[in-house]
């Protein structure tokens, strides 16, 4: 009896390890961002709507922001657009767009046609700022707290479910309270 | 009946050559000013991962982001950064995953140690099995000498010979 005990225990242990691995496989395929818990990267981008007011790291302090990286060439971005419009309607967290490797005319046409959820859009035509943000596929959405620290990152299309489950609770749970209307809309 | 040597071969060769298209380079980043830098550029772009097409290196990927990152590697080299600084630059943005050769840290030390540890466990188990077997065989022989060993002994020997790896 005894001589089977050890191999059996080893086998059970192996099965347990593999099961945990299998269960965690889907979340493991999404790469964690090294930016989480760090201040947003220093950047300045031209404003899509207004050349005199650039979008910079300073724009992202003093209030919560949802930074959304998108492009008119990005199919998933079209899919998430409605959700962004809904989030804008909620008026709890202003959405800041980074238009990644795109043409300004295309971007303006897209926002005119589909509606504009963004408070400000920076145009990252050569993709440098997106690299500093560790972006590797649009759409990506970052939650930035009033101190300008990246709190959470979602890769892929934003959905109501993700917004309710991952983003909103982090905003409302933070000390200093959820200021309902976003500052300076 | 002997046939004349085939005249197809040169023709086939011509067709094959005509069909072979030129190979297009993926990496269109301008070359660096000196061979040493170019060599470092080559090494770095081969050990950094393309984050979009995760099994390709930066050097081999035709994706836009990979091209942008190659340009960045080139610029950092020109700015005089060391290989480690450039690796750190990429890791700070994309995480350790961008390195094809993972670094050894306290967090993954157990992974690095696992092969040697498992090897030692294997050797220990094997050694114990062999010792037990030797003892059993020894006991069998003793039995056989003592009481003729009509049943059991040979069977057991056979089992031991065939059963274990």
Boltz contact constraints between the chains, C-beta under 6 A:
constraints:
  - contact:
      token1: [A, 31]
      token2: [B, 97]
      max_distance: 6.0
  - contact:
      token1: [A, 34]
      token2: [B, 95]
      max_distance: 6.0
  - contact:
      token1: [A, 127]
      token2: [B, 68]
      max_distance: 6.0
  - contact:
      token1: [A, 134]
      token2: [B, 93]
      max_distance: 6.0
  - contact:
      token1: [A, 134]
      token2: [B, 94]
      max_distance: 6.0
  - contact:
      token1: [A, 136]
      token2: [B, 51]
      max_distance: 6.0
  - contact:
      token1: [A, 136]
      token2: [B, 52]
      max_distance: 6.0
  - contact:
      token1: [A, 136]
      token2: [B, 65]
      max_distance: 6.0
  - contact:
      token1: [A, 137]
      token2: [B, 52]
      max_distance: 6.0
